[in-house]
Amino acid sequence: MIGTLINVITVVAGSAIGLALNKKLPERFIRIFFQVIGLFTLFLGFSMAIKTSHVLHLVMALILGAVIGELLQLEKAMEHFGKAMKGRLKIGHEKFTEGLLTAFLLYCMGSLTILGAIEEGMGGSPELLLIKSLMDGVSSIALASGLGIGVLFSAVPLLIYQGGITLLAAGFGEFFPQVMVIELSAVGGVLLIGLGINILEIKKINVMNMLPALVMIAVLLWLVPDFGI
């Protein structure tokens, strides 16, 4: 898990730099950072989502995932977790939860995350994750300067998610077909579009409640692999 560990370190380091800059930047710079992050998130989301070749799987996964997320009330659970963390650690930043979720989705929803983790887990080079580490480290500077300390804490779910894929690939790597990687990335892209809309304050979308779609797309591809357009 060398690639993932380095990735976590770069996110923590970049976030620390961003937090230091946050205290020195005027409000107008913070505002423009938000706008840039929101636009980039939309761009990244669209570029990932259009790569799908299984549109019906994608739509069904999002619908089923959103229903499951609503039933489990994941958004509220995340808010309670954020408040608990803020209280325990005496963090006063109002955007803690938003920063944590935004950074986690940006760092973990791309195909580079899945491909890099699988490649390293199957005994390959961590090169893809090292490239991703550099990208995440730089982006975490901008994210933390705008969204606060929640970005730094996103290193924890990043370690669990990306490291978990690496460990799974070490034991079951041959069961990860290319199509599943692409479609997981496409679902992640749609979630990022929703996240970008939230960041730009166009409309509030409960992206957290749609996260089960990442599990549902894998289930649907396994159950009905040829049902795609």
ZIZIDA-V340294 format. One record per backbone hydrogen bond with DSSP energy under -0.5 kcal/mol. CO is the residue of the C=O (numbers start at 0). NH is the residue of the N-H. E is the energy in kcal/mol with one decimal. If there is no record, write none. Layout:
CO;NH;E, CO;NH;E
This chain:
0;4;-2.4, 1;5;-2.4, 2;6;-2.0, 3;7;-2.5, 4;8;-2.0, 5;9;-2.4, 6;10;-2.0, 7;11;-2.3, 8;12;-2.6, 9;13;-2.8, 10;14;-2.5, 11;15;-2.1, 12;16;-1.9, 13;17;-2.5, 14;18;-2.7, 15;19;-1.8, 16;20;-2.2, 17;21;-2.1, 18;22;-1.0, 20;23;-1.5, 20;24;-1.3, 25;28;-1.0, 25;29;-1.4, 26;30;-2.3, 27;31;-1.8, 28;32;-2.0, 29;33;-2.0, 30;34;-1.8, 31;35;-2.4, 32;36;-2.9, 33;37;-2.7, 34;38;-2.4, 35;39;-2.7, 36;40;-2.4, 37;41;-2.0, 38;42;-2.5, 39;43;-2.9, 40;44;-2.5, 41;45;-2.6, 42;46;-2.3, 43;47;-1.6, 44;48;-2.7, 45;49;-2.1, 47;50;-1.1, 48;51;-1.6, 53;57;-2.3, 54;58;-2.7, 55;59;-2.6, 56;60;-2.7, 57;61;-2.1, 58;62;-2.4, 59;63;-2.9, 60;64;-2.6, 61;65;-2.4, 62;66;-2.2, 63;67;-2.4, 64;68;-2.7, 65;69;-2.4, 66;70;-2.4, 67;71;-2.4, 68;72;-1.0, 68;73;-1.7, 72;76;-2.1, 73;77;-2.6, 74;78;-2.1, 75;79;-2.6, 76;80;-2.3, 77;81;-2.7, 78;82;-2.5, 79;83;-2.5, 80;84;-2.6, 81;85;-2.5, 82;86;-2.6, 83;87;-2.8, 84;88;-2.6, 85;89;-0.7, 85;90;-2.7, 92;95;-1.2, 94;98;-2.8, 95;99;-2.4, 96;100;-2.6, 97;101;-2.7, 98;102;-2.2, 99;103;-2.1, 100;104;-2.5, 101;105;-2.3, 102;106;-2.6, 103;107;-1.9, 104;108;-1.9, 109;112;-0.6, 109;113;-1.3, 110;114;-3.3, 111;115;-2.2, 112;116;-2.2, 113;117;-2.4, 114;118;-2.7, 115;119;-2.3, 116;120;-2.3, 117;121;-1.9, 118;123;-2.7, 119;122;-1.7, 125;129;-2.0, 126;130;-2.2, 127;131;-2.3, 128;132;-2.2, 129;133;-1.7, 130;134;-1.9, 131;135;-3.1, 132;136;-2.4, 133;137;-1.9, 134;138;-2.5, 135;139;-2.2, 136;140;-0.7, 137;140;-0.8, 137;141;-1.0, 138;142;-2.6, 139;143;-2.6, 140;144;-1.7, 141;145;-1.2, 142;145;-0.5, 142;146;-3.6, 143;147;-1.6, 146;149;-0.5, 147;150;-1.6, 148;152;-1.6, 149;153;-0.7, 150;153;-0.6, 151;154;-1.6, 152;155;-1.6, 152;156;-0.6, 153;157;-2.0, 154;158;-2.0, 155;159;-2.0, 156;160;-3.1, 157;161;-2.3, 157;162;-0.6, 158;162;-1.4, 159;163;-1.6, 160;164;-2.0, 161;165;-1.9, 162;166;-2.3, 163;167;-2.5, 164;168;-2.7, 165;169;-1.6, 166;170;-1.0, 167;170;-0.6, 167;171;-3.5, 168;172;-1.6, 171;174;-2.0, 172;175;-1.6, 174;176;-0.9, 176;179;-0.7, 176;180;-1.3, 177;181;-2.2, 178;182;-2.4, 179;183;-2.4, 180;184;-2.0, 181;185;-2.0, 182;186;-2.3, 183;187;-2.3, 184;188;-1.9, 185;189;-1.8, 186;190;-2.0, 187;191;-2.1, 188;192;-1.8, 189;193;-1.9, 190;194;-2.1, 191;195;-2.8, 192;196;-2.1, 193;197;-1.8, 194;198;-2.5, 195;199;-2.2, 196;201;-2.3, 196;202;-0.7, 197;200;-1.3, 202;204;-0.6, 204;206;-2.2, 205;208;-0.6, 206;209;-1.8, 207;210;-1.3, 208;68;-0.5, 209;212;-2.1, 210;213;-2.2, 211;214;-0.9, 211;215;-2.3, 212;216;-2.3, 213;217;-0.7, 214;218;-2.0, 215;219;-2.8, 216;220;-2.1, 217;221;-1.6, 218;222;-2.4, 219;223;-3.1, 223;226;-1.2, 225;227;-1.8
